[in-house]
């Protein structure tokens, strides 16, 4: 009787376009931009925009590839399910483990980033909190978001949207306040005295590319997205450009405010934006507003999906026999995989104990690159194995894009941090051993593809018109934000900045 009751409890589709974008952009915009990513300005100066634009270019195709796969297979677990169907269970398990470790690492790094910016915020009011360990603040934050996620995806989605809009609101206010403080001459017409060595450039590029990772967060929540055939591809297409706009605009202000003589200090700063303002003599209100926006908007909006997304991978893998079945249990009231969520929180606390954002960043970007490579291989496999699969969205030149992405990401891995690469190698070996001794002997969820997907509800004319209007609004907002992000870099050149 109990088994029957457990299998009848399923996740519900409640997330719309707004929540999907908030979950995705919230995951991406956070610890990468406000710590390791922005710190690279200390190495490359205004050339940060070139690196950011290149990172966008190598992220667009995989985002569109995931858009096609998620619209066709709107299930929890993202890459795990794509690889299981397009390749085999070995590849699926590798993708699942690497995704879980990577996104949990992002979440752990985000809590540490929050702690750093929060302490700087408190100190602006003359209160010393340097004796408080950042890890303690980070762990308390994880416990708060564990409780939030255990209350259901609908509530979590609503709170996520509040965090994201709060971040954007604070950001716009900060931008308007800071415009008069920007020095056009700091941009120097995109000139640099000397480029770092190629190996170092690739490492810098990897950390800037990390500011885009997590673009497929909404995909991992596919079983809880309403009208996924429309919502998922649209959220992916918009999110990747919104991330670029936010990254580029924030970087523009950091370059335009901080004199070059302080770049060396930005490289080692734990909170580059707050430290940069302080170095430029802009203390008080600018730092307070910035830290409020980053800590209570940007950081919190990353931690929330940083728990939700990997928990869905764990749930899917457990349901498929790749992990203990107890991790696939769904709460009868809140319709969430509660054991999987608790496990994610536990892993977060362990990673927070390391206290190193840079190491966490390197591990995360390597594991996600591996996961995306497997995702592209799965895309090619799905094209071959299921040529007649209904695909509501088709990626332009998808096969070429998959091969291109695989080559680029492998090239990036070759120049990654060796310690983090070694860690990823150990994780891969562990995954294979775990598969050989545990997963291989467990029966998979051998149901047909049609049965696994289930019936996807089609919106009526009124509902379709509504979601199309919502998409149009988001699309134009994204286009405007992207043009602004590009335009503000052209202005200093046109004005002859030296």
C-alpha positions as CSV (number, residue, x, y, z in Angstrom):
1,X,0.0,0.0,0.0
2,X,2.8,2.4,0.9
3,X,4.7,1.8,-2.3
4,X,1.6,2.4,-4.3
5,X,1.0,5.7,-2.5
6,X,4.6,6.8,-3.0
7,X,4.6,6.1,-6.7
8,X,1.3,8.0,-7.2
9,X,2.8,11.2,-5.7
10,X,4.3,13.2,-8.5
11,X,5.8,16.7,-9.0
12,X,3.4,19.3,-10.4
13,X,4.0,21.7,-13.3
14,X,3.7,25.2,-11.7
15,X,6.7,27.2,-13.0
16,X,6.0,29.7,-15.8
17,X,8.4,31.8,-17.9
18,X,9.0,34.4,-15.2
19,X,10.0,31.8,-12.6
20,X,12.1,29.8,-15.1
21,X,14.1,32.9,-16.1
22,X,14.4,33.9,-12.5
23,X,15.7,30.4,-11.5
24,X,18.1,30.4,-14.4
25,X,19.5,33.9,-14.2
26,X,19.5,33.7,-10.5
27,X,21.7,30.6,-10.6
28,X,24.2,32.2,-13.1
29,X,24.5,35.8,-11.9
30,X,26.1,35.6,-8.5
31,X,29.4,34.2,-7.1
32,X,31.0,34.1,-10.6
33,X,30.4,37.7,-11.5
34,X,30.9,39.2,-8.0
35,X,34.0,37.3,-7.0
36,X,36.2,35.2,-9.3
37,X,34.9,36.6,-12.6
38,X,35.1,40.3,-11.8
39,X,38.5,39.8,-10.2
40,X,39.9,39.0,-13.6
41,X,39.6,42.8,-14.5
42,X,42.8,43.0,-12.4
43,X,44.6,41.0,-15.1
44,X,43.0,42.2,-18.4
45,X,41.4,45.6,-17.6
46,X,38.8,46.8,-20.1
47,X,39.5,43.7,-22.3
48,X,37.1,42.0,-19.8
49,X,34.3,42.8,-22.3
50,X,36.0,40.9,-25.1
51,X,36.4,37.8,-22.8
52,X,32.7,38.2,-21.7
53,X,31.5,38.4,-25.3
54,X,33.6,35.3,-26.3
55,X,32.1,33.5,-23.3
56,X,28.7,34.4,-24.6
57,X,29.5,33.1,-28.1
58,X,30.6,29.7,-26.8
59,X,27.5,29.5,-24.5
60,X,24.8,30.3,-27.1
61,X,24.9,27.0,-29.0
62,X,24.8,24.7,-26.0
63,X,21.9,26.8,-24.6
64,X,20.0,26.4,-27.8
65,X,20.9,22.7,-27.9
66,X,19.5,22.3,-24.4
67,X,16.4,24.3,-25.5
68,X,15.7,21.7,-28.1
69,X,16.3,18.7,-25.9
70,X,14.3,20.1,-22.9
71,X,11.3,21.0,-25.1
72,X,11.2,17.4,-26.5
73,X,12.0,15.7,-23.1
74,X,10.6,18.0,-20.4
75,X,11.7,15.9,-17.4
76,X,13.5,16.4,-14.1
77,X,17.2,15.7,-14.2
78,X,18.1,17.4,-17.5
79,X,21.4,16.0,-18.9
80,X,21.0,12.8,-17.0
81,X,17.8,11.9,-18.9
82,X,19.2,13.2,-22.2
83,X,22.3,11.1,-21.9
84,X,20.4,8.0,-20.7
85,X,18.3,8.1,-23.9
86,X,20.9,9.5,-26.3
87,X,23.9,7.5,-25.1
88,X,23.8,5.0,-22.2
89,X,23.5,4.8,-18.4
90,X,27.3,5.1,-17.9
91,X,27.4,8.5,-19.6
92,X,24.2,9.5,-17.9
93,X,25.7,8.8,-14.5
94,X,28.8,10.7,-15.3
95,X,26.7,13.7,-16.3
96,X,24.6,13.5,-13.2
97,X,27.4,13.3,-10.7
98,X,29.3,16.1,-12.4
99,X,26.3,18.3,-12.5
100,X,25.4,17.7,-8.9
101,X,28.9,18.5,-7.7
102,X,29.2,21.6,-9.9
103,X,25.9,23.3,-9.0
104,X,26.3,22.4,-5.3
105,X,29.8,24.0,-5.6
106,X,28.2,27.1,-7.1
107,X,25.7,27.2,-4.2
108,X,28.5,26.8,-1.6
109,X,30.6,29.5,-3.2
110,X,27.5,31.8,-3.3
111,X,26.9,31.4,0.4
112,X,30.5,32.4,1.1
113,X,30.2,35.3,-1.3
114,X,27.1,36.4,0.6
115,X,28.9,36.2,3.9
116,X,31.7,38.4,2.6
117,X,29.5,41.1,1.1
118,X,27.2,41.0,4.2
119,X,30.1,41.6,6.5
120,X,31.3,44.5,4.4
121,X,27.7,45.9,4.5
122,X,27.6,45.7,8.3
123,X,31.0,47.3,8.6
124,X,29.8,50.3,6.7
125,X,27.6,51.1,9.7
126,X,30.7,51.1,12.0
127,X,30.1,47.6,13.4
128,X,33.0,45.3,13.3
129,X,32.2,41.7,12.4
130,X,35.6,40.5,11.3
131,X,35.8,38.0,14.1
132,X,32.7,36.2,12.8
133,X,33.7,33.3,10.5
134,X,32.1,33.7,7.1
135,X,31.5,29.9,7.0
136,X,29.2,30.2,10.0
137,X,27.0,32.8,8.1
138,X,27.1,30.6,5.0
139,X,25.9,27.5,6.9
140,X,23.1,29.4,8.5
141,X,22.0,30.6,5.0
142,X,22.0,27.0,3.7
143,X,19.8,25.9,6.5
144,X,17.3,28.7,5.7
145,X,17.1,27.8,2.0
146,X,16.8,24.1,2.9
147,X,13.6,24.9,4.8
148,X,12.4,27.1,1.9
149,X,12.9,24.4,-0.6
150,X,11.3,21.8,1.6
151,X,8.1,23.9,1.5
152,X,7.5,23.2,-2.2
153,X,8.6,24.4,-5.6
154,X,5.7,26.9,-6.0
155,X,6.7,28.8,-2.9
156,X,10.4,28.5,-3.8
157,X,9.6,29.9,-7.3
158,X,7.7,32.9,-6.0
159,X,10.5,33.8,-3.5
160,X,13.1,33.3,-6.3
161,X,11.3,35.9,-8.5
162,X,11.2,38.4,-5.5
163,X,15.0,37.9,-5.0
164,X,15.7,38.4,-8.7
165,X,13.6,41.5,-9.2
166,X,15.0,43.0,-6.0
167,X,18.5,42.5,-7.4
168,X,17.6,44.1,-10.7
169,X,15.9,47.0,-8.8
170,X,19.0,47.7,-6.6
171,X,21.3,47.3,-9.6
172,X,19.4,49.9,-11.7
173,X,19.5,52.3,-8.7
174,X,23.2,51.7,-8.2
175,X,23.9,52.2,-12.0
176,X,22.1,55.5,-12.0
177,X,23.9,56.7,-8.9
178,X,27.3,55.6,-10.2
179,X,27.1,57.0,-13.8
180,X,28.6,60.4,-12.7
181,X,31.4,58.6,-10.9
182,X,32.6,56.8,-14.1
183,X,35.9,58.0,-15.7
184,X,35.8,57.6,-19.4
185,X,39.6,57.9,-19.6
186,X,40.0,54.6,-17.6
187,X,38.8,52.6,-20.6
188,X,41.9,53.6,-22.6
189,X,40.5,52.7,-26.0
190,X,40.8,49.0,-25.3
191,X,44.6,49.2,-25.0
192,X,46.7,47.0,-22.8
193,X,50.4,47.3,-22.0
194,X,51.0,43.5,-22.1
195,X,48.8,40.5,-22.5
196,X,49.3,37.7,-20.0
197,X,50.7,34.4,-21.3
198,X,48.3,32.2,-23.3
199,X,47.9,29.6,-20.6
200,X,47.0,32.3,-18.1
201,X,44.6,33.9,-20.6
202,X,42.8,30.6,-21.0
203,X,42.5,30.2,-17.2
204,X,41.2,33.8,-17.0
205,X,38.7,33.0,-19.8
206,X,37.6,29.9,-18.0
207,X,36.7,31.9,-14.8
208,X,34.8,34.5,-16.9
209,X,33.0,31.7,-18.8
210,X,32.0,30.3,-15.4
211,X,29.8,33.4,-15.1
212,X,27.6,31.8,-17.7
213,X,27.4,28.3,-16.3
214,X,24.1,27.1,-15.0
215,X,22.2,28.5,-18.0
216,X,20.2,25.2,-18.2
217,X,18.9,25.4,-14.6
218,X,15.3,25.5,-15.8
219,X,15.9,22.3,-17.7
220,X,16.7,20.4,-14.5
221,X,13.3,21.5,-13.2
222,X,11.6,20.3,-16.4
223,X,9.0,18.2,-14.7
224,X,7.8,21.2,-12.8
225,X,7.6,23.7,-15.7
226,X,4.1,24.5,-17.1
227,X,3.8,24.3,-20.9
228,X,7.5,23.3,-21.2
229,X,7.3,23.0,-25.0
230,X,7.1,26.8,-25.0
231,X,8.5,27.9,-21.6
232,X,11.8,26.0,-21.6
233,X,13.3,27.0,-25.0
234,X,12.1,30.6,-24.5
235,X,13.7,30.8,-21.0
236,X,17.0,29.5,-22.3
237,X,17.1,31.8,-25.3
238,X,16.4,34.9,-23.1
239,X,18.4,33.9,-20.0
240,X,21.8,33.6,-21.8
241,X,21.6,37.2,-23.2
242,X,20.3,38.6,-19.9
243,X,23.3,37.1,-18.2
244,X,25.6,38.7,-20.7
245,X,23.9,42.1,-20.2
246,X,24.2,41.9,-16.4
247,X,27.8,40.7,-16.5
248,X,28.9,43.4,-19.1
249,X,27.2,46.3,-17.4
250,X,28.6,45.5,-13.9
251,X,32.1,45.0,-15.4
252,X,31.8,48.4,-17.2
253,X,31.2,50.2,-13.9
254,X,34.1,48.4,-12.2
255,X,36.5,49.3,-15.0
256,X,35.2,52.9,-15.1
257,X,35.5,53.5,-11.4
258,X,38.7,51.8,-10.2
259,X,42.0,53.4,-11.3
260,X,44.5,51.0,-12.9
261,X,47.0,51.3,-10.2
262,X,44.7,49.3,-7.9
263,X,44.1,46.4,-10.3
264,X,46.6,44.2,-8.5
265,X,44.5,44.4,-5.4
266,X,41.3,43.4,-7.3
267,X,42.9,40.1,-8.3
268,X,43.1,38.9,-4.7
269,X,39.9,40.6,-3.4
270,X,37.2,38.4,-1.9
271,X,34.6,41.0,-2.8
272,X,36.0,42.9,-5.8
273,X,33.1,45.3,-6.3
274,X,33.0,46.5,-2.7
275,X,36.8,46.5,-2.4
276,X,37.0,48.4,-5.8
277,X,34.7,51.1,-4.6
278,X,36.7,51.5,-1.4
279,X,39.9,51.7,-3.3
280,X,38.3,54.5,-5.5
281,X,37.3,56.4,-2.4
282,X,33.6,55.7,-2.9
283,X,32.6,54.5,0.6
284,X,29.3,54.8,2.4
285,X,26.1,54.8,0.4
286,X,27.5,53.3,-2.9
287,X,29.0,50.3,-1.0
288,X,25.8,50.0,1.1
289,X,23.5,50.0,-1.9
290,X,25.8,47.6,-3.8
291,X,26.2,45.1,-1.0
292,X,22.4,45.1,-0.3
293,X,21.7,44.3,-4.0
294,X,24.5,41.7,-4.3
295,X,23.9,40.0,-1.0
296,X,20.1,40.0,-0.7
297,X,19.4,39.9,-4.4
298,X,22.2,38.3,-6.5
299,X,23.5,35.9,-3.9
300,X,20.2,34.7,-2.5
301,X,18.8,34.2,-6.0
302,X,21.6,31.8,-6.7
303,X,21.5,29.8,-3.5
304,X,17.8,29.0,-3.9
305,X,18.0,27.1,-7.3
306,X,21.5,25.9,-6.3
307,X,19.6,23.6,-3.9
308,X,16.6,22.9,-6.0
309,X,18.3,22.0,-9.3
310,X,20.8,19.3,-8.1
311,X,18.1,17.8,-5.9
312,X,16.1,17.0,-9.0
313,X,19.1,15.3,-10.6
314,X,19.5,13.2,-7.4
315,X,15.8,12.4,-7.5
316,X,15.9,11.3,-11.1
317,X,19.0,9.2,-10.6
318,X,17.5,7.5,-7.6
319,X,14.3,6.9,-9.4
320,X,16.3,5.2,-12.2
321,X,18.3,3.0,-9.8
322,X,21.5,5.0,-10.0
323,X,21.2,6.1,-6.4
324,X,19.4,4.6,-3.3
325,X,15.6,4.6,-3.9
326,X,15.0,6.6,-0.7
327,X,16.3,9.7,-2.5
328,X,13.4,9.5,-5.0
329,X,10.7,9.9,-2.3
330,X,8.3,12.7,-3.0
331,X,6.6,14.6,-0.1
332,X,2.8,13.9,-0.2
333,X,1.9,17.5,0.6
334,X,4.7,19.7,-0.9
335,X,5.4,17.4,-3.9
336,X,9.2,17.8,-3.6
337,X,12.0,15.2,-3.4
338,X,12.7,16.0,0.3
339,X,15.5,13.4,1.0
340,X,17.4,14.6,-2.1
341,X,17.1,18.2,-1.0
342,X,18.4,17.4,2.5
343,X,21.4,15.6,0.9
344,X,22.2,18.6,-1.2
345,X,22.2,20.8,1.9
346,X,24.5,18.4,3.6
347,X,27.0,18.4,0.7
348,X,26.8,22.2,0.7
349,X,27.8,22.4,4.3
350,X,30.8,20.1,3.7
351,X,32.0,22.3,0.8
352,X,31.5,25.5,2.7
353,X,33.9,24.2,5.3
354,X,36.8,24.5,2.8
355,X,36.3,28.3,2.8
356,X,37.9,28.6,-0.7
357,X,35.8,30.3,-3.4
358,X,38.5,30.0,-6.1
359,X,39.0,26.3,-5.6
360,X,35.2,25.8,-5.6
361,X,34.9,27.9,-8.8
362,X,37.5,25.8,-10.6
363,X,35.9,22.5,-9.6
364,X,32.5,23.8,-10.6
365,X,33.5,25.1,-14.1
366,X,35.3,21.8,-14.9
367,X,32.5,19.6,-13.9
368,X,29.9,21.7,-15.7
369,X,32.1,21.7,-18.9
370,X,32.2,17.9,-18.7
371,X,28.4,17.8,-18.1
372,X,27.8,20.0,-21.2
373,X,30.1,17.9,-23.3
374,X,28.1,14.9,-22.4
375,X,24.9,16.9,-23.1
376,X,26.1,17.7,-26.6
377,X,27.0,14.0,-27.2
378,X,23.5,13.1,-26.0
379,X,22.0,15.6,-28.4
380,X,23.8,13.9,-31.3
381,X,22.7,10.5,-30.0
382,X,19.0,11.6,-29.6
383,X,19.1,12.8,-33.2
384,X,20.3,9.4,-34.4
385,X,18.2,7.2,-32.1
386,X,15.0,9.2,-32.2
387,X,14.8,11.0,-35.5
388,X,11.0,11.2,-35.4
389,X,10.8,12.5,-31.8
390,X,8.5,15.5,-31.6
391,X,10.8,18.6,-31.2
392,X,8.8,21.8,-30.5
393,X,12.0,23.8,-31.0
394,X,14.9,23.0,-33.4
395,X,18.4,24.4,-32.9
396,X,19.8,26.2,-35.9
397,X,22.8,24.1,-37.3
398,X,22.4,22.0,-34.1
399,X,24.8,19.2,-35.1
400,X,27.6,21.5,-36.1
401,X,27.0,23.5,-32.9
402,X,27.3,20.3,-30.8
403,X,30.6,19.3,-32.4
404,X,31.9,22.9,-32.1
405,X,30.9,23.1,-28.4
406,X,32.6,19.8,-27.6
407,X,35.9,20.9,-29.2
408,X,35.9,24.3,-27.5
409,X,35.1,22.9,-24.1
410,X,37.7,20.2,-24.3
411,X,40.2,22.8,-25.2
412,X,39.2,24.9,-22.2
413,X,39.6,21.9,-19.9
414,X,43.2,21.4,-21.1
415,X,44.1,24.8,-19.6
416,X,42.1,24.5,-16.4
417,X,43.4,24.6,-12.8
418,X,45.4,21.4,-12.4
419,X,44.3,20.7,-8.9
420,X,40.6,21.2,-9.8
421,X,41.1,19.1,-12.9
422,X,42.7,16.4,-10.7
423,X,39.6,16.6,-8.4
424,X,37.3,16.2,-11.4
425,X,39.3,13.2,-12.5
426,X,39.0,11.6,-9.1
427,X,35.2,12.3,-9.2
428,X,35.0,10.6,-12.6
429,X,36.9,7.5,-11.4
430,X,34.6,7.4,-8.3
431,X,31.5,7.6,-10.6
432,X,32.7,4.7,-12.7
433,X,33.5,2.6,-9.7
434,X,30.2,3.4,-8.1
435,X,28.4,2.5,-11.3
436,X,30.3,-0.8,-11.6
437,X,29.6,-1.9,-8.1
438,X,26.2,-0.4,-7.5
439,X,24.3,1.2,-10.4
440,X,25.0,-1.5,-12.9
441,X,23.2,-4.1,-10.8
442,X,20.1,-2.0,-10.3
443,X,17.3,-2.2,-12.8
444,X,16.7,1.0,-14.8
445,X,13.4,2.7,-15.2
446,X,12.7,0.8,-18.4
447,X,9.5,2.6,-19.5
448,X,8.9,3.8,-23.0
449,X,9.9,7.4,-24.0
450,X,6.3,8.3,-24.5
451,X,5.3,7.0,-21.1
452,X,8.2,8.8,-19.4
453,X,7.3,12.1,-21.0
454,X,3.6,11.6,-20.4
455,X,0.9,13.9,-21.7
456,X,2.1,17.5,-22.1
457,X,-0.8,19.9,-21.8
458,X,-1.3,22.3,-24.7
459,X,-2.5,25.8,-23.8
460,X,-5.9,27.0,-25.1
461,X,-6.0,30.1,-27.3
462,X,-6.5,32.5,-24.4
463,X,-3.6,31.0,-22.4
464,X,-1.4,30.8,-25.5
465,X,-2.0,34.5,-26.3
466,X,-1.2,35.3,-22.7
467,X,2.1,33.5,-22.6
468,X,3.0,34.9,-26.0
469,X,2.5,38.4,-24.7
470,X,4.6,37.7,-21.7
471,X,7.4,36.3,-23.9
472,X,7.3,39.3,-26.2
473,X,7.7,41.6,-23.1
474,X,10.7,39.6,-21.8
475,X,12.2,39.5,-25.3
476,X,12.2,43.2,-25.9
477,X,13.5,43.8,-22.4
478,X,16.4,41.4,-23.1
479,X,17.1,43.0,-26.5
480,X,17.2,46.5,-24.9
481,X,19.4,45.3,-22.0
482,X,21.8,43.6,-24.4
483,X,22.1,46.7,-26.7
484,X,22.8,48.9,-23.7
485,X,25.5,46.5,-22.5
486,X,27.2,46.6,-25.8
487,X,26.6,50.4,-26.4
488,X,28.2,51.5,-23.1
489,X,31.5,50.1,-24.2
490,X,31.4,51.8,-27.6
491,X,30.8,55.3,-25.9
492,X,34.3,55.5,-24.3
493,X,35.9,54.6,-27.6
494,X,33.8,57.1,-29.5
495,X,34.8,59.8,-27.0
496,X,38.5,58.9,-27.4
497,X,39.2,57.6,-23.9
498,X,42.9,57.4,-23.2
